Amino acid sequence: MGYSVDRHDKNFTAFKVYVRNDDDIESIFDRFRESAHSKFRRDRKAMLESVHAWCSNIDALYNSGYKVRFDQKCGCSCGCSPGFRVIVNGLKVRNSGYTQLLKNEGSRCNDVVWLDMKGNSTKVIRG
């Protein structure tokens, strides 16, 4: 018996999410210093929790299943804008009926979300 693979059974990035800590507004130069990098590492767990809080409030993500992955090069290839990728599976999205998430399937993700540390959306850029 052959195993057939559904062409929609692929993971893709539905959203790129950046979390901003308003207590720390830093310049680009400060971002490259070691102290800024270590502070980001220390706060990454709290940032991940805020991304999960935001995702759990969106029915389309919650009901179709999602994964959140940290990506150092989320914004650009040099690594200066780290963020989180909210990843969904195309087949699970179709089966759940939340097909509005499919607009980024097979292409580059153009939807960018900015959150505060509490998981509240401060800015959304639709692609």
FIKOLZA-1660 file (N, C-alpha, C; in steps of 0.1 Angstrom, whole numbers, plus 5000, padded with zeros to 4 digits):
% residues 127
   i   px   py   pz ch aa at
   1 5008 4988 5000  A  M  N
   1 5000 5000 5000  A  M CA
   1 5009 5012 5000  A  M  C
   2 5006 5021 4991  A  G  N
   2 5013 5034 4991  A  G CA
   2 5008 5044 5000  A  G  C
   3 5016 5052 5005  A  Y  N
   3 5012 5063 5014  A  Y CA
   3 5011 5076 5006  A  Y  C
   4 5000 5082 5006  A  S  N
   4 4998 5094 4998  A  S CA
   4 4999 5106 5008  A  S  C
   5 5006 5116 5003  A  V  N
   5 5008 5128 5011  A  V CA
   5 4999 5139 5005  A  V  C
   6 4991 5145 5014  A  D  N
   6 4982 5156 5010  A  D CA
   6 4991 5168 5008  A  D  C
   7 4989 5175 4997  A  R  N
   7 4998 5186 4993  A  R CA
   7 4996 5198 5003  A  R  C
   8 4985 5197 5011  A  H  N
   8 4982 5208 5020  A  H CA
   8 4988 5205 5034  A  H  C
   9 4993 5193 5036  A  D  N
   9 4998 5189 5049  A  D CA
   9 5012 5195 5051  A  D  C
  10 5013 5208 5052  A  K  N
  10 5026 5215 5053  A  K CA
  10 5025 5226 5064  A  K  C
  11 5036 5228 5071  A  N  N
  11 5036 5239 5081  A  N CA
  11 5040 5251 5074  A  N  C
  12 5035 5263 5078  A  F  N
  12 5039 5276 5073  A  F CA
  12 5037 5286 5084  A  F  C
  13 5044 5297 5082  A  T  N
  13 5043 5308 5091  A  T CA
  13 5030 5317 5088  A  T  C
  14 5021 5317 5098  A  A  N
  14 5009 5325 5097  A  A CA
  14 5012 5340 5101  A  A  C
  15 5020 5342 5111  A  F  N
  15 5023 5355 5116  A  F CA
  15 5037 5356 5121  A  F  C
  16 5043 5367 5119  A  K  N
  16 5056 5371 5126  A  K CA
  16 5052 5380 5137  A  K  C
  17 5057 5377 5149  A  V  N
  17 5053 5384 5161  A  V CA
  17 5065 5390 5168  A  V  C
  18 5065 5403 5171  A  Y  N
  18 5076 5409 5178  A  Y CA
  18 5070 5414 5191  A  Y  C
  19 5077 5413 5202  A  V  N
  19 5073 5417 5215  A  V CA
  19 5082 5428 5219  A  V  C
  20 5075 5439 5223  A  R  N
  20 5083 5451 5227  A  R CA
  20 5081 5453 5242  A  R  C
  21 5092 5455 5249  A  N  N
  21 5092 5458 5263  A  N CA
  21 5093 5473 5264  A  N  C
  22 5082 5480 5267  A  D  N
  22 5083 5495 5267  A  D CA
  22 5092 5501 5277  A  D  C
  23 5096 5493 5287  A  D  N
  23 5105 5498 5297  A  D CA
  23 5119 5500 5291  A  D  C
  24 5121 5493 5280  A  D  N
  24 5135 5493 5274  A  D CA
  24 5134 5498 5260  A  D  C
  25 5134 5510 5258  A  I  N
  25 5135 5516 5245  A  I CA
  25 5149 5519 5242  A  I  C
  26 5155 5511 5233  A  E  N
  26 5169 5512 5231  A  E CA
  26 5172 5516 5217  A  E  C
  27 5184 5521 5215  A  S  N
  27 5188 5524 5201  A  S CA
  27 5193 5512 5194  A  S  C
  28 5195 5513 5181  A  I  N
  28 5201 5502 5174  A  I CA
  28 5215 5498 5179  A  I  C
  29 5222 5508 5183  A  F  N
  29 5236 5506 5188  A  F CA
  29 5235 5498 5201  A  F  C
  30 5226 5502 5210  A  D  N
  30 5224 5495 5223  A  D CA
  30 5220 5480 5220  A  D  C
  31 5213 5477 5210  A  R  N
  31 5208 5464 5207  A  R CA
  31 5220 5454 5204  A  R  C
  32 5230 5460 5199  A  F  N
  32 5242 5451 5195  A  F CA
  32 5251 5449 5207  A  F  C
  33 5250 5457 5217  A  R  N
  33 5259 5455 5229  A  R CA
  33 5255 5442 5236  A  R  C
  34 5265 5437 5243  A  E  N
  34 5263 5424 5250  A  E CA
  34 5252 5425 5261  A  E  C
  35 5252 5436 5268  A  S  N
  35 5242 5437 5278  A  S CA
  35 5227 5437 5273  A  S  C
  36 5225 5443 5261  A  A  N
  36 5212 5443 5255  A  A CA
  36 5208 5428 5251  A  A  C
  37 5218 5421 5245  A  H  N
  37 5216 5408 5241  A  H CA
  37 5213 5399 5253  A  H  C
  38 5220 5400 5263  A  S  N
  38 5217 5391 5275  A  S CA
  38 5204 5395 5281  A  S  C
  39 5200 5407 5281  A  K  N
  39 5187 5411 5286  A  K CA
  39 5176 5405 5278  A  K  C
  40 5178 5405 5265  A  F  N
  40 5168 5399 5256  A  F CA
  40 5167 5384 5259  A  F  C
  41 5178 5377 5261  A  R  N
  41 5177 5363 5264  A  R CA
  41 5170 5361 5277  A  R  C
  42 5172 5369 5287  A  R  N
  42 5166 5368 5300  A  R CA
  42 5151 5370 5299  A  R  C
  43 5146 5379 5290  A  D  N
  43 5132 5383 5289  A  D CA
  43 5125 5374 5278  A  D  C
  44 5132 5365 5272  A  R  N
  44 5126 5358 5261  A  R CA
  44 5115 5348 5266  A  R  C
  45 5116 5343 5277  A  K  N
  45 5106 5334 5283  A  K CA
  45 5093 5342 5285  A  K  C
  46 5094 5354 5291  A  A  N
  46 5082 5363 5293  A  A CA
  46 5076 5367 5280  A  A  C
  47 5085 5369 5270  A  M  N
  47 5080 5373 5257  A  M CA
  47 5072 5362 5250  A  M  C
  48 5077 5349 5252  A  L  N
  48 5071 5338 5246  A  L CA
  48 5057 5336 5253  A  L  C
  49 5056 5338 5266  A  E  N
  49 5043 5337 5273  A  E CA
  49 5033 5348 5267  A  E  C
  50 5038 5359 5264  A  S  N
  50 5029 5370 5259  A  S CA
  50 5024 5366 5245  A  S  C
  51 5033 5359 5237  A  V  N
  51 5029 5355 5223  A  V CA
  51 5018 5344 5225  A  V  C
  52 5020 5335 5234  A  H  N
  52 5010 5324 5236  A  H CA
  52 4997 5330 5241  A  H  C
  53 4997 5340 5249  A  A  N
  53 4985 5347 5254  A  A CA
  53 4978 5353 5243  A  A  C
  54 4985 5360 5233  A  W  N
  54 4979 5366 5222  A  W CA
  54 4972 5355 5213  A  W  C
  55 4980 5344 5210  A  C  N
  55 4975 5334 5202  A  C CA
  55 4962 5327 5207  A  C  C
  56 4962 5325 5220  A  S  N
  56 4950 5318 5227  A  S CA
  56 4938 5327 5226  A  S  C
  57 4939 5340 5223  A  N  N
  57 4927 5348 5222  A  N CA
  57 4922 5349 5207  A  N  C
  58 4929 5342 5198  A  I  N
  58 4924 5342 5184  A  I CA
  58 4919 5328 5181  A  I  C
  59 4906 5328 5179  A  D  N
  59 4899 5315 5177  A  D CA
  59 4905 5307 5165  A  D  C
  60 4909 5314 5155  A  A  N
  60 4914 5307 5143  A  A CA
  60 4927 5299 5146  A  A  C
  61 4935 5305 5154  A  L  N
  61 4948 5299 5158  A  L CA
  61 4945 5288 5168  A  L  C
  62 4937 5291 5178  A  Y  N
  62 4935 5282 5189  A  Y CA
  62 4928 5269 5185  A  Y  C
  63 4918 5270 5176  A  N  N
  63 4911 5259 5172  A  N CA
  63 4918 5250 5161  A  N  C
  64 4927 5257 5153  A  S  N
  64 4934 5249 5143  A  S CA
  64 4947 5244 5148  A  S  C
  65 4952 5248 5159  A  G  N
  65 4965 5244 5165  A  G CA
  65 4976 5252 5159  A  G  C
  66 4985 5256 5167  A  Y  N
  66 4996 5264 5163  A  Y CA
  66 5009 5261 5171  A  Y  C
  67 5020 5265 5166  A  K  N
  67 5033 5264 5174  A  K CA
  67 5039 5277 5173  A  K  C
  68 5047 5280 5183  A  V  N
  68 5054 5293 5184  A  V CA
  68 5069 5290 5184  A  V  C
  69 5076 5295 5175  A  R  N
  69 5091 5293 5175  A  R CA
  69 5098 5306 5175  A  R  C
  70 5109 5307 5183  A  F  N
  70 5117 5318 5183  A  F CA
  70 5126 5318 5170  A  F  C
  71 5128 5329 5164  A  D  N
  71 5137 5330 5152  A  D CA
  71 5145 5343 5153  A  D  C
  72 5158 5341 5155  A  Q  N
  72 5168 5352 5156  A  Q CA
  72 5167 5361 5143  A  Q  C
  73 5165 5355 5132  A  K  N
  73 5165 5362 5119  A  K CA
  73 5151 5364 5114  A  K  C
  74 5141 5366 5123  A  C  N
  74 5127 5367 5119  A  C CA
  74 5125 5380 5110  A  C  C
  75 5131 5391 5113  A  G  N
  75 5129 5403 5105  A  G CA
  75 5138 5405 5093  A  G  C
  76 5150 5400 5095  A  C  N
  76 5160 5402 5083  A  C CA
  76 5171 5391 5085  A  C  C
  77 5179 5390 5075  A  S  N
  77 5189 5379 5075  A  S CA
  77 5201 5382 5083  A  S  C
  78 5203 5394 5088  A  C  N
  78 5215 5397 5096  A  C CA
  78 5213 5394 5111  A  C  C
  79 5201 5392 5116  A  G  N
  79 5198 5388 5129  A  G CA
  79 5196 5399 5139  A  G  C
  80 5194 5411 5134  A  C  N
  80 5192 5423 5143  A  C CA
  80 5178 5424 5148  A  C  C
  81 5169 5417 5142  A  S  N
  81 5155 5419 5146  A  S CA
  81 5149 5405 5149  A  S  C
  82 5152 5399 5161  A  P  N
  82 5146 5386 5165  A  P CA
  82 5132 5387 5168  A  P  C
  83 5125 5376 5166  A  G  N
  83 5110 5376 5168  A  G CA
  83 5105 5362 5169  A  G  C
  84 5092 5360 5169  A  F  N
  84 5086 5347 5170  A  F CA
  84 5078 5345 5158  A  F  C
  85 5078 5332 5153  A  R  N
  85 5070 5328 5142  A  R CA
  85 5058 5319 5148  A  R  C
  86 5046 5323 5144  A  V  N
  86 5034 5315 5147  A  V CA
  86 5032 5306 5135  A  V  C
  87 5034 5293 5137  A  I  N
  87 5034 5283 5127  A  I CA
  87 5021 5274 5128  A  I  C
  88 5014 5273 5116  A  V  N
  88 5003 5264 5116  A  V CA
  88 5004 5254 5105  A  V  C
  89 4996 5243 5105  A  N  N
  89 4996 5233 5095  A  N CA
  89 4985 5235 5085  A  N  C
  90 4987 5235 5073  A  G  N
  90 4977 5238 5062  A  G CA
  90 4965 5228 5063  A  G  C
  91 4968 5215 5065  A  L  N
  91 4957 5205 5066  A  L CA
  91 4948 5207 5078  A  L  C
  92 4955 5210 5089  A  K  N
  92 4947 5213 5102  A  K CA
  92 4938 5225 5100  A  K  C
  93 4944 5235 5094  A  V  N
  93 4936 5248 5092  A  V CA
  93 4924 5245 5083  A  V  C
  94 4926 5237 5072  A  R  N
  94 4915 5234 5063  A  R CA
  94 4904 5226 5071  A  R  C
  95 4908 5216 5079  A  N  N
  95 4899 5208 5086  A  N CA
  95 4891 5216 5097  A  N  C
  96 4897 5226 5102  A  S  N
  96 4891 5234 5113  A  S CA
  96 4881 5244 5107  A  S  C
  97 4883 5247 5094  A  G  N
  97 4874 5257 5088  A  G CA
  97 4879 5271 5088  A  G  C
  98 4890 5274 5095  A  Y  N
  98 4895 5287 5096  A  Y CA
  98 4904 5291 5084  A  Y  C
  99 4899 5292 5072  A  T  N
  99 4907 5293 5060  A  T CA
  99 4913 5307 5058  A  T  C
 100 4909 5317 5066  A  Q  N
 100 4915 5330 5065  A  Q CA
 100 4930 5329 5069  A  Q  C
 101 4935 5319 5076  A  L  N
 101 4949 5317 5079  A  L CA
 101 4957 5313 5067  A  L  C
 102 4950 5308 5056  A  L  N
 102 4957 5302 5045  A  L CA
 102 4963 5312 5035  A  L  C
 103 4960 5325 5037  A  K  N
 103 4965 5335 5027  A  K CA
 103 4980 5336 5027  A  K  C
 104 4987 5332 5037  A  N  N
 104 5002 5332 5037  A  N CA
 104 5008 5318 5033  A  N  C
 105 4999 5308 5031  A  E  N
 105 5004 5295 5028  A  E CA
 105 5012 5295 5014  A  E  C
 106 5024 5290 5014  A  G  N
 106 5031 5289 5002  A  G CA
 106 5038 5302 4998  A  G  C
 107 5037 5312 5006  A  S  N
 107 5043 5325 5002  A  S CA
 107 5050 5330 5015  A  S  C
 108 5057 5341 5013  A  R  N
 108 5063 5347 5025  A  R CA
 108 5053 5353 5034  A  R  C
 109 5055 5352 5047  A  C  N
 109 5045 5358 5056  A  C CA
 109 5046 5373 5056  A  C  C
 110 5035 5380 5054  A  N  N
 110 5034 5394 5053  A  N CA
 110 5027 5400 5065  A  N  C
 111 5021 5392 5073  A  D  N
 111 5014 5398 5085  A  D CA
 111 5023 5398 5097  A  D  C
 112 5025 5410 5102  A  V  N
 112 5034 5413 5113  A  V CA
 112 5026 5419 5125  A  V  C
 113 5028 5413 5136  A  V  N
 113 5021 5418 5148  A  V CA
 113 5031 5422 5159  A  V  C
 114 5028 5434 5165  A  W  N
 114 5036 5439 5176  A  W CA
 114 5028 5437 5189  A  W  C
 115 5034 5432 5199  A  L  N
 115 5027 5430 5212  A  L CA
 115 5035 5437 5223  A  L  C
 116 5027 5440 5234  A  D  N
 116 5034 5444 5246  A  D CA
 116 5037 5432 5254  A  D  C
 117 5043 5433 5266  A  M  N
 117 5047 5422 5274  A  M CA
 117 5035 5415 5280  A  M  C
 118 5023 5421 5280  A  K  N
 118 5011 5414 5285  A  K CA
 118 5003 5406 5274  A  K  C
 119 5008 5407 5262  A  G  N
 119 5001 5399 5251  A  G CA
 119 4991 5407 5244  A  G  C
 120 4990 5420 5246  A  N  N
 120 4981 5429 5239  A  N CA
 120 4987 5434 5226  A  N  C
 121 4979 5434 5216  A  S  N
 121 4984 5438 5203  A  S CA
 121 4985 5453 5203  A  S  C
 122 4997 5458 5199  A  T  N
 122 4999 5473 5198  A  T CA
 122 4999 5478 5184  A  T  C
 123 5002 5469 5175  A  K  N
 123 5003 5473 5161  A  K CA
 123 5002 5460 5152  A  K  C
 124 4994 5461 5141  A  V  N
 124 4993 5450 5132  A  V CA
 124 4996 5455 5118  A  V  C
 125 5005 5449 5111  A  I  N
 125 5008 5453 5097  A  I CA
 125 5003 5442 5088  A  I  C
 126 4993 5444 5080  A  R  N
 126 4988 5434 5071  A  R CA
 126 4995 5435 5058  A  R  C
 127 4999 5423 5053  A  G  N
 127 5007 5423 5040  A  G CA
 127 4999 5422 5028  A  G  C
% end
